[in-house]
Amino acid sequence: MKFKANRIIYKIRGISLKWKLLIPFLSLAFIGTVTLVYIGLTSQYRLIENQERKEIQRAYQLFLWEIENTKRQMLSLSTLIAEDDTVVKLLEQRDRLQLRDKMRSLFLSLKERFGVSLIHFHVPPGRSFLRLHAPESHGEMLAYRKSIIESLRTRKPVTTLEWGLTGLAIRAVSPVVSNGHLIGSVEVGYPFGGAFLFGLKKTWGPDFTVYEKRGESTYVQLASTSERGGLFLQLKTRIVPGGTPKVLIAPKGFSNTSLLIGPILGYYGEIVGVVEIDIDRSDIKKSHQRTKEMMAFAGLAGIAMSFLLTWLIASIFVRPIREIVKEAEEIAEGTRESHLGERPEDEIGHLSKSLNKMLEVLQTRQKQIEEYARTLEQRVRERTADLVASEEKYRTLVDNLPLVVYRLQEDGTTEFINPYFTEKLGYTPEEVVGNKNFWRMVICGGREWKSSIIETCWGRTKELRTERKVRSKEGQLYIFIDQAMPMKDEKGNIKWIDGIMLDITELKRLQERALRSEEIRILGEMSARFAHEFRNPLATAGGFARRLANKLPEGGEYRKFAQIIVEEVSRLENILRIMLSSIEPVELAIGKVDMGKLLELCIHDLENDLRKRAVKLNLQIPQQLPIAQADEDLLLKALESVLGHVVAMSAPGESITLKAGKSDGSLTIDIDYRAPCLDEEDIDQFFMPRQVEAVKETAVALPLAKVIIHRHGGIIEVSKDRKGDLVNIRIEIPIK
């Protein structure tokens, strides 16, 4: 296949110069003409499309304006009713029958003249009092009606597009006030459906379709002025309505239609529905087709003229070139020793002069080649000696570097390691060099081998810089910065991968310890400042709330409100106490601590809590645990706080698993228990100062427990199994 393609390319290159000139010029003429036609048609189409967008967006603005206009009409009607003295008096007396008789004739008149579909009276705090459109339905709470609740709360009129028992309607709610007291509200609504949309079509022309929202991404057609219905639900590529309208010009499958999908917003800006506006574009499509045919005819005529002119110019231009080519062939064959004849000072003349210079240079080079042949052997010996000296110098440098230096082949075979590799990791060259699997399994860990160093260096021919965790032959964990570089030959092909690895184990350990110390310091300063600013106002508010609660009569509604304030202030005071305990200065008295005995003492102190909660403790602790350098009292306090919190959070009959062991120079303690009530936010804020009702006492010491463990240079982390409700608390404490 490749040979056949090369033959075709060779034949193309072998065509005459005339056609080599004709083909590019004709191609440029064709491309230029097609480009101009395309640009013209595209520009015209874009202008038409922009005009269509403006027209359909204007229809959307008119749609929104009509909704706002209807809102104002409904607001005027509701305000007039709310200010009627008789209505105010009857609503204040809660005389439902008299109010119904009073308003019935007005409701029927408004329904006939203005299309009003509902008049609804409400009383605080948001209960239905009278529906003139459904007199038998009243008395339920209307907490789901945001506009009614907002009007009663602010004592201001509210207009909105909102759902109710009668469906989606344009509603206006006005408060009814008597002698400065709110006694209720009245709502007037206009149906948002077919009659509203047909009125818009009659006035402005386009088809309107409204869809109601039933769920996060579910829409159902509510009303439409089009016989075929809307296209929103028929589009193959569904559009998710957002805060701004989306315009589609000739969508796939509906080339004769331009449509706009716009949101219909409720009182709080939420999407309650979608409006679709359709405009027929058949005439625009026909006009655009006629323009394309006319421009295509003009383009073909231009291409034909370009062909004739190019043919004439190429014939004139090629004739002197043929003569020059013949003379150049004589120079190449070595049969010509005299210069070419003089020609005019154009490009052909310059070419003749260049050929004369080439003839002179060829003769000079021939003499130089003869001279080089006599001195070549001596130069080769001198160059070989330089290479040997350079190789020895660089080998000494590589052997003495405090870095791991290596070379890998494409299949993963280790070709070279320097002595520092054996000194640091304990593996001899016999174990490493020639082994295809050593680098993949020991250095890279097996899983990310193909997706990292081989793919990056060999596949994408790029350098790879990454951080690696590698265990030595004795099991010691080291952290390296690995810099791998693909080495290429003169053709650009990858020969092998060279790399260096820098040991940053101690640097990472110091960095993590510094970060934890800085985190504790900053959090302590922030908490202290917040507690200082929070304490005095909280004490004042708590004292005032308790005094107010004591002076209010028993069983009164306002006493209940005051008691709620007292309880919330008490909760905040408890949180403040937790916060203050977490920022107490911690001074460590370091000494040798038997971690096995320390865990036994911790479990012994919590035996009463385990029995009371009927919680079982499963211990997986080896007989011998290492001796650690720590503050025994503070570390015991931290462990009891964490384990006590776990016991308090566990349900009766549950079990807690406590495991201990040694890993990478640290003592590890794992506590596993079930806590279905904890979500991701609780896990993230596990050690934050807060009040948890079930564990008030142990929650106080949790932030301080984290501080104590961090002050020992340790780590404490909390995680939860995403597939279940198993929570894991892992504590790592350095032995040295």
Secondary structure, DSSP 4 states (H G I P E B T S, - for coil): -HHHHHHHHHHHHTS-HHHHHHHHHHHHHHHHHHHHHHHHHHHHHHHHHHHHHHHHHHHHHHHHHHHHHHHHHHHHHHHHHHT-HHHHHHHHTT-HHHHHHHHHHHHHHHHHHH---EEEEEETTTEEEEETTSTT----B-TT-HHHHHHHHHTS-EEEEEEETTEEEEEEEEEEEETTEEEEEEEEEEE-SHHHHHHHHHHH-SEEEEEEE-SSS-EEEEEESSTT--STTT-SS-----SS-EEEES-TT-TTEEEEEEEEE-TTS-EEEEEEEEEE-HHHHHHHHHHHHHHHHHHHHHHHHHHHHHHHHHHHHHHHHHHHHHHHHHHHHT---SPPPP--SSHHHHHHHHHHHHHHHHHHHHHHHHHHHHHHHHHHHHHHHHHHHHHHHHHHHHHH-SSEEEEE-TTS-EEEE-HHHHHHH---HHHHTT-SSHIIIIISTTTTTIIIIIIIIIIS---EEEEEEEE-TTS-EEEEEEEEEEEE-TTS-EEEEEEEEEE-HHHHHHHHHHHHHHHHHHHHHHHHHHHHHHHHHHHHHHHHHHHHHHHSPTT-HHHHHHHHHHHHHHHHHHHHHHHHHHTS------EEEEHHHHHHHHHHHTHHHHHHHT-EEEEE--S---EEEE-HHHHHHHHHHHHHHHHHHSPTT-EEEEEEEEETTEEEEEEEEE-TT--HHHHHTTTSS---GGGHHHHHHHHHHHHHHHHTT-EEEEEE-TTS-EEEEEEEEE--
